[in-house]
Amino acid sequence: MKRNYKNHTIEDFAQDSYFQKWVKNPDQECEEFWSDWLSENSNRIFEIDEASDLVLSLRFKESNIEEENIIRLWSNISKNINNEKRISHYNKNNNSYSLLLKVAASLIPLFIIGYLFFTNLNPVGEGVEFSAKASTIKKENPNGKKTQFTLPDGTRVFLNSGSKLTYSSQFNEEIIRRVKLKGEAFFMVKRDTLRPFIIESGNLQTQVLGTAFNVRAFDDEENIFVAVEEGKVRLQNKRKDENGEILILEQNDLGIFKKKNQSLKLEKLEGSEVFDWRNGVIHFQKANFKEIRRTLEQWYGVSFVINGKIDSRKDFSGSYANKPLRTVLDGLQFVYDFDYSIKNKTITIN
């Protein structure tokens, strides 16, 4: 039965039969209803996710337990208790007799639970099903390495160096397709209107249905950047309530989440530079040496040793497409007036 779910809590959803049907065995009418409901109540999508996890954590399939079996169970339990009474009749220790009855009574619920469990559980899927606890799948790149892979739903991911993406081993069974990102990744999300796709990056949540976009969320950077190549995404601060700040991004939009004051800002992209890293292109746009050093360490998997001082007031702009590290350093030494040497993975600057 469909109802107004406006005031439902997570527990209310989990106990609702129509919601359970959608989670476990939806039909077309059920899927259409909940798809429309989620579209109109997108601010509650994370409550729905938690409720679906509750439903899936322990699923009971309907089973017809005949009433005579329940009666027989109670009869057997009562008979055992009566037998214990007769034995205890010859025991002159009234305290022991009383204790025995209490123990027998306390075991009655356990007998019933055991009966229901073993009567309905079987290896071919009927009765009670305990879903295995989901494990976490981790995709992680060290500095100097970039990878591409496909998630179980068909979503294509380009993971930058120094970045990590995690998701549940039950990703393809969950109503909400959810991943967690530290670092930078470009997503080409497989469209599924019934299963929203969410990226969690610290306190920022990026929600999409089907689109291509880039998320940059390194721990040591002040801001998180979300750039949309095509489609539409929705940004929301996890710390805000349902009336909190929300930002909708469309093609060529750049969303900036400022960690310091937990605010969102919208800008327009001026080019494709933010997406070019997946094609092996480094862009520096008025970058200071600290920013340049960090980028090169991540990109090439190297470390720097600085002897002396670099003029931090100078900035540098330039682009390098699949160039070796020496080519980049040769350009930088003219701007910052230094000499360098390379030994293994260490760059020494004098």
N, C-alpha and C positions, 0 to 999 in steps of 0.2 A: 504494500500500500504506500503510495506516494504522499508525502507530507511536506509541510513547511519546515525546513531544517535551519531556519535563521538562527534560532537560539540553542542549537544542539552543541554539546561539548564533544570532546574526542571520545569519551566513554559512551555518550549517547549514540554517536555514529556507529561505534563498534558493536553495539547491542541491537542496532536497528536491522531488521530482517531484509529490508529492501537494499540497504547499503551492503550487507553481507552478500546478498545475491550478486550485486555488481562486482564485488571483490573476487568472489569465488567462481561464479558461474553465470555471467551476464548474458542476457539476450539483447536483441537489437533495440527494443523499446527501453530497456534498462540503461543501455549504453548511451542512447540519445538523451535520456533524462539527465543523467549525471554529467554528460558533456556540456549540456546547456547550463546546468546548475553551476559547474565550475567556471564557465565563461562569465556568468553573472556574479560570481562570488570568488573571484581569483585571489582576493586577499586571505581566503581561508584554505588555500591549497595545502599549506603545511600541516594544518589540523587534519585534513583528509588523509594526508600521507601517514601521519602518526596513527590514525584510526585504522587504516588499512593494514599497517604493520601489526596492530593488535589482533585483527581478524585472522591474519595469515600465520601468526606465531603459534596458534593452536587451533586447528580446524576440526570440528566434529561434523561428520556427515550424518544426515538423518538416517536413523535406523528404527525399525519397528520392533520394539521389545515387547513380546507378548505378556499380557497381564498375569497369566498363569505362572510364567517364569519368575516374575517378581514375587508372587504369593508363595511359590515353592521356596524361593530364597529366604523369605522371612520365616517360613515354617522350619527350615533347616537351622536357621540361626536360633530360633526359639527353642527347638529341640535340644540343641547343644547347651543352651543356657539351663534348661530344665535338668539335663543330665548332671551339669555342674552343681545344681541345687541339691540333687539327691546325694551326690558324693559329699557335699558339704554338710549334709544333715548329720553325718556321723562325726563331723569335726566339732569338738566342743569349744573351739576357739572362735567366738562370734566375730572378732575383728578380722580374722582371716576370711571368714565367710562373706562379710560385708565387702572386703577388698576385692574378692573374686568377682562378685556381682558387678562392682564398679568397672573392673577391667573388661568384663564381657560386654557390658553396655557400651563402653568406649570403643570397642572393636566393631560394633555394628556398622557405623558409617564406612569403616575401612572395607568390611566385607562387601558392602553395596558397591563402593567405588571399584573394588577389584573385579566384581562380577560384571559391571557395566563395561569396564575396560577390556577384559579378556573375552567377553562375549562378542564385542563389536570390532575388535582389532584383528585384522588378518593381513597376510603379506600381499594380497592382490589388490589392495586399495580400498576395501570396504570397511566401514566402521570408523574408528578414530584414526586421524592422521596427524602425526607430529611432524611439522616441517622442521628440517634441520636448521640450526642457527646459521644465519648468513655470515660468511666470512668476507673480508675486505680484499679486493683485488687492487694492487698498486702498480702503476706505471710510472717509473721515475727515471729521469735522465740526469747524469752528472754534467758538469760544465764541459763544453766541447762536443756534446752529442745531441742530435735531434732525431726524433722518430715519428713515424706515421703508423696508425693502427685504426682498426674499426671496432666500435663497441658492439655488444650483442644485438642491439636494435638496428644496426646498419649505419649509425652515425660515424662519420669520418673525423678523426682527430689528428691534428698536427701538434706535437708536443715539443716545445722549445727546450734548449739546454738549460740545466739548472732548474728544472720544473718537475712537478709531481701531480699526477691525477689518480684519485682513488674512487672506487665505486663498489657496490655490493655484488657478491657472487650471484644474488637473485635479481640482478638488475632487470632482466627481461621479464620477470614475473611481477614486478612492482607497478602499481598504478602510476606513480610518479617516477620518471626516469631522472635520477639524481646522482650527480658526481661532485667531488670536491677538488678544487684546483689550488695549488700553490705554484706560482710562477706564471708562465705564459702558454697559451694554447689557442689554436684556431679550430673552430668547430664547424662542420657541415652537418647539421642535424637532420636526421631522417624524420620526415613529417609524420606525425601521428596525433591527430586532433583529440584523441581520447586519452593520451598519455603525455602530459606536458614534460618538457625537458628542463631541468634546473641545474645550474652551476652555483655552488656555494664557494665563495672566496672571502674568508674572514666573515665580516658582518654583512657583506653584500651578496644578494641573491639575484641571479640573472635567470629569467624564465622565458622560454621560447616554445614554439610549436614546430616550426621547421624553417631554418634560415642558415645563413653563413655569417659568422662574426668572430671577432678576436677578443680574448680576455687576457689582460696583463695584470697580475696580482702577486708581485714579489713581496715577501715579508719586509725587506729592508727599504722599500720605496714608500714615499709618503701617500701616494694615490693609487687607486685601482682604476684601470682604463678598460672600457668596453666599446669596441668599434664595430659597427654593423656594415657588412659588405652588401648584403641583400636580406630582405625580409624585415622582421620586427621583433624586438625583444623588450622585456619589462624588467626594470631594476627596482629593487626594494631593499631597504636597510632591515636586517633581521631584528635589530634592537627596537625598531619602531613598532607601534601598534598598528591595527588595521587602518587607522586614519593618518598614518605617518606618510612621509614623503615618498612618492613613487615617480619614476621617470620612464617614459616610453620612448624608445629609440627606433628610428626607421633607417632606411638606406642612407649611407654616408653620414650618419650621426655618430658622435663620440660622447659617451657618458663618462664623467669623471666622478669618482667617489673619493672624497677627502677623508682620510682616516682620522685626522686630528679633531675635526668638528662634526664628523659623521654626516656630512652633507653631500648632496648630489648636484651636479652641474652638467648642462648640455652645451656641446659645441658642434660645429660642422667640420667635417674632414676636408682638408684642402687638397689631398692627393691620396695615393694608394700606399704611401710609405709604411703605414702601420701594419699592413698585411704582408709586406715584401720579405720579412724575415724567413717565412716558410719556403721561399725560393732562393735562399742563400744570399740575400742582399742586406748589407748593414747601412743604415742611414744615421748620420750625425747632423742634427739641426741646432746650431748654436750651443753645442754641448761643451761643458767645462771638462777639465782633465779628469776630475774625479768620476764623472759620468762615463767618460771614454774608457778609463781604466776598468771600471766595473763591467762595461759591455764586452770588452776584449777578453777579460778573464772568463766570463760566462760563455762567450762565443767560441773561443779557441781552447778553453780548458787550461789556461796558463795562470801564473801568478807573477806579480811585479815586485821588484825591490827597487826603491827610489833612494838614490844617494844625492842629497842636496834638495833644492826646492824647485817646484814647477810653478810658473806664474798662473795662478788659478783665475786671474781676471781675463785671460784670453779664452775665447771660445772658438769652436771649430765646427765647420759644416762640410760634409762630403758624403759620398756614397761609394760603396765597394760591393761589387757583385761577384761572389764566389772567388775572392782574392785571397792569396796566402797572407799570413800574418806579417811577414816582412814588408810586403807592399804597403800595408796600412801604417806600419811603424815608420817607414821611409817618408810617408806624407806628413806624419805627425812631428817628426824631428825638425822639419823646416819651420813649423809653426811655433813649437815650444823650445827650440834650440837645445837639443840634448843629443847625446850619443847613447847607443844601446848595444847590448850583447844578449844572445840567446843561448842558454844552456839547458838542455832537456826541456822542461816546461816552465822554466824561470826566465823572466825578462829583467835584466838589470839596466837601469837608466842612470846615467851620470850627467 
